[in-house]
Amino acid sequence: MKPKRRGNVNQAAEILGIDSRTIENDRYKNPPKLGIPYHKVGGRVVYDLDEIETWFQARRRNPVT
C-alpha cells in the first residue's frame, strides 16, 4: 500500500496554486465557499495531499465551444 502524503496548509496551497490564507479563511466560513478537505489531529489541521489533488481534479471545467 502506498504511504499517505500528508501536509500543512502551505503544502496544500502550493498544490492548488492559491494563497494559504485563502484556504485558512475558507475553513472558518459557514458554509465554506471552496470546501477543501482537511483533517483535525488534536489541535492541528492536516491535509491529505492526495485528497487535495482529487478535489482539484473534480473541479475541472471544459470551456464551451
DOMAR-358783 format. One record per atom (N, C-alpha, C, O): atom name; residue number from 1; z, x, y. Coordinates in steps of 0.001 Angstrom, whole numbers, always signed. Atoms other than C-alpha are relative to their C-alpha. Layout:
  atom  seq        z        x        y
    CA  NUM        Z        X        Y
...
//
This chain:
  atom  seq        z        x        y
     N    1       +0     +839    -1175
    CA    1       +0       +0       +0
     C    1       +0     +892    +1249
     O    1     +715    +1891    +1315
     N    2     +110     -756    -1240
    CA    2     -916    +1267    +3460
     C    2    +1263     -181     +845
     O    2    +1728    -1309    +1010
     N    3    -1198     +146     -835
    CA    3    +2108    +2025    +5678
     C    3     -322     -771    +1279
     O    3    -1422     -675    +1823
     N    4     +154     +786    -1223
    CA    4    +2618     -296    +8645
     C    4      -17     +935    +1207
     O    4     +749    +1895    +1284
     N    5      +19     -729    -1273
    CA    5    +1703    +1065   +12047
     C    5     +795     -827    +1002
     O    5     +410    -1944    +1349
     N    6     -838     +698     -972
    CA    6    +4428      +93   +14471
     C    6      +62     +825    +1265
     O    6      -45    +2051    +1235
     N    7      -42     -727    -1251
    CA    7    +4711     +943   +18116
     C    7     +715     -772    +1092
     O    7    +1207    -1881     +883
     N    8     -658     +612    -1145
    CA    8    +6124     +170   +21510
     C    8    -1039     -680     +899
     O    8    -2227     -720     +579
     N    9     +876     +746     -898
    CA    9    +4677    -1781   +24424
     C    9    -1100     +899     +576
     O    9    -2212     +432     +822
     N   10    +1024     -900     -544
    CA   10    +2851    +1282   +25758
     C   10    -1137     +220     -988
     O   10    -2301     +291     -593
     N   11    +1034     -176    +1017
    CA   11    +1012    +1786   +22480
     C   11     -822    -1272     -159
     O   11    -2040    -1204     -322
     N   12     +725    +1269      +75
    CA   12     +115    -1911   +22292
     C   12     -935     -142    +1197
     O   12    -2080     -567    +1048
     N   13     +816     +101    -1211
    CA   13    -1148    -1797   +25885
     C   13    -1208     +924      -66
     O   13    -2295     +568     +390
     N   14    +1115     -937     +129
    CA   14    -3281    +1241   +25126
     C   14    -1087     -566     -907
     O   14    -2272     -447     -595
     N   15     +966     +600     +913
    CA   15    -4953     -532   +22199
     C   15     -786    -1104     +705
     O   15    -2002    -1212     +548
     N   16     +627    +1147     -655
    CA   16    -5654    -3604   +24341
     C   16     -705     +361    +1307
     O   16    -1515     -415    +1814
     N   17     +624     -405    -1249
    CA   17    -6677    -1674   +27432
     C   17     +540     -752    +1209
     O   17     -179     -975    +2183
     N   18     -638     +693    -1119
    CA   18    -4229    -3507   +29693
     C   18    +1307     +708     +344
     O   18    +1785    +1554     -412
     N   19    -1245     -614     -450
    CA   19    -1113    -2539   +31624
     C   19    +1174     -499     -844
     O   19    +1220    -1673    -1214
     N   20    -1158     +392     +810
    CA   20    +2154    -2551   +29670
     C   20     +841    -1064     +701
     O   20    +1466    -1895      +42
     N   21     -767    +1018     -738
    CA   21    +3779    -4612   +32443
     C   21     -583    -1396     -197
     O   21     +150    -2384     -167
     N   22     +629    +1291     +276
    CA   22    +1266    -7385   +31772
     C   22     +539     -577    -1295
     O   22     +845    -1767    -1368
     N   23     -528     +438    +1291
    CA   23    +2450    -7566   +28166
     C   23    +1468     -401     +141
     O   23    +1879    -1451     -353
     N   24    -1425     +292     -174
    CA   24    +6127    -7425   +29153
     C   24     +208    -1304     +767
     O   24    +1028    -2133     +372
     N   25     -137    +1224     -793
    CA   25    +5739   -10135   +31801
     C   25     -378    -1231     -810
     O   25     +256    -2278     -685
     N   26     +449    +1141     +797
    CA   26    +3887   -12387   +29370
     C   26    +1049     -427    -1023
     O   26    +1155    -1611    -1341
     N   27    -1051     +335     +972
    CA   27    +6765   -12194   +26857
     C   27    +1023     -954     +583
     O   27    +1614    -1750     -147
     N   28    -1029     +819     -642
    CA   28    +9036   -13899   +29399
     C   28     -514    -1347     +483
     O   28     +278    -2195     +896
     N   29     +560    +1281     -427
    CA   29    +6653   -16739   +30266
     C   29     +194    -1030    -1107
     O   29     +150     -702    -2292
     N   30     -151    +1080     +970
    CA   30    +7210   -20087   +28590
     C   30     -892    -1153     +420
     O   30     -560    -1846    +1382
     N   31     +525     -766    +1147
    CA   31    +4686   -20710   +27195
     C   31     -723    +1260     +473
     O   31    -1198    +1320    +1607
     N   32     +716    -1220     -384
    CA   32    +3168   -17231   +27182
     C   32    -1491     -278     +146
     O   32    -2058    -1047     -631
     N   33    +1434     +178     -217
    CA   33     -388   -17072   +28524
     C   33     -803     +754    -1053
     O   33    -1781     +232    -1589
     N   34     +736     -824     +958
    CA   34    -1509   -14261   +26218
     C   34     +473     -214    -1436
     O   34     -347     -322    -2348
     N   35     -544     +216    +1338
    CA   35     +803   -14754   +23240
     C   35     -187    +1170     -939
     O   35     -444     +983    -2128
     N   36     +154    -1195     +826
    CA   36     +590   -11185   +22000
     C   36    +1174      +68     -975
     O   36    +2328      -21     -555
     N   37    -1084      +18     +997
    CA   37    +2567   -10978   +18720
     C   37     +896    +1235      +84
     O   37     +425    +2356     +275
     N   38     -979    -1090       -1
    CA   38    +5751    -8892   +18657
     C   38    +1174     -378     -884
     O   38    +1308    -1529    -1301
     N   39    -1192     +195     +823
    CA   39    +8963    -8492   +16668
     C   39    +1207     +506     +767
     O   39    +1108    +1473    +1522
     N   40    -1261     -484     -562
    CA   40   +12563    -8146   +17807
     C   40     +775     +662    -1130
     O   40    +1014      +43    -2166
     N   41     -795     -746     +966
    CA   41   +14523    -5491   +15904
     C   41    +1247     +449     +755
     O   41    +1212    +1405    +1530
     N   42    -1187     -237     -812
    CA   42   +18053    -5511   +17230
     C   42     -330     -380    +1426
     O   42     -747    -1510    +1680
     N   43     +340     +255    -1389
    CA   43   +17555    -5241   +20969
     C   43    -1370     +530     +391
     O   43    -1773     +425    +1549
     N   44    +1305     -608     -283
    CA   44   +14170    -3538   +20687
     C   44    -1138     -957     -281
     O   44    -1052    -1808    -1166
     N   45    +1245     +725     +251
    CA   45   +10724    -5069   +20917
     C   45     -944     +981     -679
     O   45    -1183    +2079     -176
     N   46     +881     -859     +781
    CA   46    +8363    -3639   +18305
     C   46    -1305     -751     -259
     O   46    -1302    -1944     -563
     N   47    +1318     +584     +242
    CA   47    +4645    -4263   +17929
     C   47     -572     +571    -1290
     O   47     -530    +1780    -1518
     N   48     +758     -427    +1168
    CA   48    +2780    -4142   +14633
     C   48    -1409     +257     +524
     O   48    -2114     -685     +887
     N   49    +1265     -354     -628
    CA   49     -304    -2286   +15828
     C   49    -1204     -573     -740
     O   49    -2253     -798     -136
     N   50    +1081     +664     +737
    CA   50    -2445    -3759   +13049
     C   50      -94    -1466     +415
     O   50    -1196    -2007     +510
     N   51       +9    +1382     -491
    CA   51    -1410    -7259   +14202
     C   51     -639      -78    +1380
     O   51    -1349    -1036    +1685
     N   52     +597      -42    -1333
    CA   52    -2397    -6299   +17743
     C   52    -1520      +67     -119
     O   52    -2227     -645     +595
     N   53    +1446     -104     +228
    CA   53    -5867    -5287   +16509
     C   53     -569    -1341     -470
     O   53    -1610    -1783      +17
     N   54     +454    +1299     +520
    CA   54    -6206    -8568   +14575
     C   54       +8    -1047    +1098
     O   54     -942    -1820    +1220
     N   55     -108     +942    -1111
    CA   55    -5028   -10595   +17590
     C   55    -1158     +205     +965
     O   55    -1771     -760    +1422
     N   56    +1077     -332     -920
    CA   56    -7563    -8797   +19784
     C   56    -1354     -448     -555
     O   56    -2144    -1061     +163
     N   57    +1280     +361     +605
    CA   57   -10465    -9308   +17365
     C   57     -200    -1513      -64
     O   57    -1328    -1996      +35
     N   58      +84    +1460      +84
    CA   58    -9661   -13027   +17052
     C   58     -407     -623    +1335
     O   58     -801    -1789    +1369
     N   59     +334     +525    -1313
    CA   59   -10315   -13431   +20789
     C   59    -1395     +399     +467
     O   59    -1723     +259    +1645
     N   60    +1367     -402     -338
    CA   60   -13877   -12146   +20693
     C   60     -818    -1226     +362
     O   60     -763    -2254     -313
     N   61     +885    +1065     -444
    CA   61   -16332   -14311   +22565
     C   61    -1417     +518      +96
     O   61    -1645    +1655     +507
     N   62    +1393     -350     -135
    CA   62   -20086   -14272   +22419
     C   62     -557     -658    +1263
     O   62     -291    -1832    +1521
     N   63     +562     +603    -1204
    CA   63   -21966   -14788   +25660
     C   63    -1007    -1092     -351
     O   63    -1692    -1016    -1371
     N   64     +955    +1096     +198
    CA   64   -24006   -17963   +25947
     C   64    -1383     +522     +392
     O   64    -1576    +1101    +1460
     N   65    +1362     -485     -296
    CA   65   -27690   -17181   +25744
     C   65     -936    -1135     +308
     O   65    -2115     -907     +578
//
